[in-house]
Amino acid sequence: MTDVAAGASTRVEWRVATVLSVFEETQSVRTLLLDVPGWPGHLAGHHVDVRLTAEDGYQAQRSYSIASPPEETTLALTVERLEDGEVSSYLCGELREGDRFELRGPIGGYFVWDVSDGGPLMLIGGGSGIVPLMAMLRHRAIALPQHASVPTRLLYSSRRWDDVIYRRELERLSASDESLRITHAITREPPAGWRGYSRRIDRAMLAEVAWQPSEQARIFVCGSTPLVEAVATELVALGHSPDSIRTERFGPTGSTS
């Protein structure tokens, strides 16, 4: 299992990003569409460092996963507002179209996927851990017409149905692609009539949803540290090779995604 540490690369330069538009994903999550002159390109799964500088010179820095696929010329970051997050509170609150801030990237090397890597592909995310996985799904949707099919499954855990990030886009992707299977687990407040999973991801759920170990899937897991550790442990217990599991986690500061 391989973890990608935020800020792992020191060879990337700071650039000024301009906010082109802002999209409200949920009550606490928004996507920022950015113009970043000189952006060198990225792979699905990469992240960036964001740096904010106050008038008195005080700086705060956090890392956020890239939501946009490599094929797009603009950069998209999806940010969850945290109660004590000084960076996320600004990005999800005061920031408006036309505003600017510094970022550097792309960062990361192991938690990335390109359609040429093939599959089958197993994506497992919790909360805002869906962001780098969504970049992979978007890249896959664009690139697959020129490549062989990559059967893919996504298992996505959210507290409430209203907290599901990219919900409508996920529905469209699933409806238009028979080789993509999306499964939701709602842990706190399932909607009325919900017949899906209404608990945290566990071994039984993984046994039912994930590819079998014999199928040698490429597995990417992203979310909070407890979720990532539990999922990775259960996958290995089910017989998946540790080398096939790539993980990215974030703590209470939201420092990775």
C-alpha positions in Angstrom: 0.0 0.0 0.0 1.4 3.4 -0.9 0.6 6.8 0.6 1.1 10.0 -1.2 2.2 12.7 1.2 1.1 16.3 0.6 3.9 18.5 -0.6 6.0 15.5 -1.6 7.6 17.4 -4.5 9.7 20.5 -4.1 10.5 21.0 -7.8 7.3 22.7 -8.7 6.9 26.4 -8.8 4.2 28.7 -7.4 1.7 30.1 -9.9 -1.1 32.6 -9.6 -4.5 31.1 -10.2 -7.5 33.2 -11.2 -11.0 32.0 -10.3 -13.2 31.7 -13.4 -16.3 30.4 -11.8 -17.6 28.8 -8.6 -20.0 25.8 -8.3 -21.8 24.9 -5.1 -21.6 21.0 -4.9 -23.3 20.6 -1.5 -23.9 22.9 1.5 -20.3 22.6 2.6 -18.5 21.8 -0.7 -17.7 23.9 -3.7 -15.7 23.5 -6.9 -13.4 26.3 -8.1 -12.7 26.5 -11.8 -9.3 28.1 -12.3 -7.2 29.7 -15.0 -3.5 28.9 -14.2 -1.1 30.4 -16.8 1.8 28.1 -17.4 0.1 25.1 -15.9 2.3 22.1 -17.0 -0.5 19.5 -17.0 -1.3 16.8 -14.6 -2.5 13.2 -14.2 -5.8 12.1 -12.7 -5.0 11.7 -8.9 -2.5 14.6 -8.6 -3.0 17.3 -6.1 -1.8 20.9 -5.6 -0.6 23.1 -2.7 -2.7 26.2 -2.2 -1.1 29.2 -0.4 -3.0 32.2 1.0 -1.2 35.4 2.1 -2.9 38.0 4.3 -2.2 41.7 4.2 0.1 41.5 7.2 2.1 38.8 5.5 0.7 35.8 7.4 0.5 32.7 5.2 -1.5 29.5 5.4 -1.0 26.5 3.1 -3.1 23.4 2.4 -3.2 20.7 -0.2 -6.2 19.9 -2.4 -6.8 17.1 -4.9 -7.4 18.1 -8.5 -10.9 17.4 -9.7 -10.5 18.1 -13.4 -9.2 15.5 -15.9 -5.9 15.9 -17.7 -7.7 16.7 -20.9 -9.1 20.0 -19.7 -7.2 23.3 -20.1 -8.7 24.8 -16.9 -8.0 23.4 -13.4 -10.8 22.4 -11.0 -10.4 22.1 -7.2 -13.2 20.8 -5.1 -12.9 22.0 -1.5 -14.9 21.0 1.6 -15.4 23.7 4.2 -14.1 22.7 7.6 -15.2 24.4 10.8 -11.6 25.2 11.9 -10.1 25.3 8.4 -8.6 28.8 7.8 -7.9 28.0 4.1 -11.1 26.0 3.3 -13.2 28.6 5.1 -11.9 31.3 2.7 -12.1 29.2 -0.4 -15.6 28.1 0.4 -16.8 31.4 1.7 -15.2 34.7 0.7 -13.6 33.7 -2.6 -15.4 35.0 -5.7 -15.0 35.0 -9.5 -11.9 37.1 -10.5 -10.1 36.5 -7.2 -6.6 35.2 -7.2 -4.4 33.0 -5.0 -1.2 31.0 -5.3 -0.9 27.3 -6.0 1.9 24.9 -7.0 1.7 21.5 -8.6 1.1 19.0 -9.8 2.2 17.0 -6.8 2.1 13.3 -6.2 3.3 10.3 -8.2 1.8 7.0 -6.9 -1.8 7.9 -6.5 -2.4 8.5 -10.2 -4.1 6.6 -12.9 -4.0 6.9 -16.7 -6.4 5.0 -19.0 -3.4 3.3 -20.6 -2.7 1.7 -17.2 -5.8 -0.4 -17.8 -8.0 -2.2 -15.2 -10.2 -3.4 -13.9 -10.4 -0.4 -11.7 -11.7 -0.2 -8.2 -12.2 3.2 -6.6 -13.2 3.6 -3.0 -13.8 7.0 -1.4 -15.3 8.6 1.6 -16.6 12.2 1.7 -14.3 14.6 -0.1 -12.1 11.6 -0.9 -14.1 11.3 -4.0 -12.3 14.3 -5.6 -9.2 12.5 -7.1 -11.3 9.5 -7.9 -13.7 11.8 -9.8 -10.7 13.1 -11.8 -10.0 9.4 -12.8 -13.6 8.8 -13.8 -13.7 12.0 -15.9 -10.5 11.1 -17.6 -11.8 7.6 -18.2 -15.0 8.9 -19.8 -13.1 11.2 -22.1 -10.3 8.7 -23.1 -12.2 5.4 -23.4 -13.5 6.0 -26.9 -9.9 5.7 -28.1 -9.0 2.8 -25.8 -10.3 -0.6 -24.9 -12.9 -0.7 -22.1 -11.7 -0.4 -18.5 -14.4 -2.0 -16.3 -14.7 0.2 -13.2 -16.4 0.1 -9.9 -16.8 3.0 -7.4 -17.8 2.5 -3.8 -18.6 5.9 -2.2 -19.4 6.5 1.4 -21.2 9.7 2.5 -22.9 10.7 5.7 -26.1 11.9 4.0 -27.6 11.7 0.5 -27.3 15.5 0.3 -23.6 15.2 1.1 -22.9 13.1 -2.0 -20.5 15.3 -4.0 -21.0 15.2 -7.8 -24.2 13.2 -7.3 -25.9 14.2 -10.6 -22.7 13.7 -12.6 -22.1 10.3 -11.1 -25.7 9.3 -12.0 -25.1 10.5 -15.7 -21.8 8.6 -15.9 -23.3 5.4 -14.6 -26.4 5.6 -16.8 -24.4 6.1 -19.9 -21.7 3.4 -19.3 -22.6 -0.3 -18.6 -19.0 -1.0 -17.6 -19.1 1.5 -14.8 -20.8 0.4 -11.5 -21.4 2.9 -8.8 -22.4 1.9 -5.2 -23.3 4.3 -2.4 -23.1 3.8 1.3 -25.0 6.3 3.4 -23.8 6.1 7.0 -26.1 8.5 9.0 -29.3 9.7 7.3 -30.4 7.5 4.4 -33.1 9.1 2.3 -36.7 7.8 2.5 -37.1 4.4 0.8 -33.3 3.9 0.6 -32.5 0.3 -0.2 -28.7 0.6 -0.5 -26.0 0.3 2.2 -26.7 2.3 5.3 -23.5 1.6 7.2 -19.8 2.3 7.0 -17.7 0.3 4.6 -16.8 -3.1 6.1 -15.4 -6.4 5.0 -18.8 -7.8 4.0 -19.6 -4.8 1.8 -16.2 -5.0 0.1 -16.7 -8.7 -0.5 -20.0 -7.9 -2.3 -18.9 -4.8 -4.2 -15.2 -5.0 -5.0 -13.6 -7.0 -7.7 -12.4 -10.5 -6.6 -8.7 -10.8 -5.8 -8.2 -13.1 -8.8 -9.2 -10.3 -11.1 -6.2 -8.3 -10.0 -7.9 -4.9 -10.0 -6.0 -1.6 -9.6 -7.4 -0.2 -6.4 -7.4 3.4 -5.2 -8.7 4.4 -1.8 -9.1 8.0 -0.6 -10.7 9.5 2.4 -10.2 10.1 6.1 -7.4 8.2 7.8 -9.7 5.9 9.7 -11.6 5.0 6.6 -8.5 4.4 4.5 -6.8 2.3 7.1 -9.9 0.2 7.7 -10.6 -0.3 4.0 -7.0 -1.2 3.1 -6.8 -3.7 6.0 -10.1 -5.4 5.0 -9.1 -5.6 1.3 -5.8 -7.4 2.3 -7.8 -9.7 4.6 -10.0 -10.5 1.6 -7.0 -11.6 -0.4 -6.1 -8.5 -2.4 -2.3 -7.9 -2.8 -1.0 -4.9 -0.8 0.9 -3.9 -3.9 -2.4 -3.4 -5.8 -3.8 -0.9 -3.2 -2.9 2.7 -3.5 -4.1 5.1 -0.7 -4.4 8.8 -0.1 -5.7 10.1 3.2 -6.5 13.4 4.9 -6.7 14.4 8.5 -8.8 16.8 10.4 -7.0 19.8 8.9 -8.0 18.7 5.4 -4.4 18.8 4.4 -4.5 16.4 1.5 -7.9 16.7 -0.2 
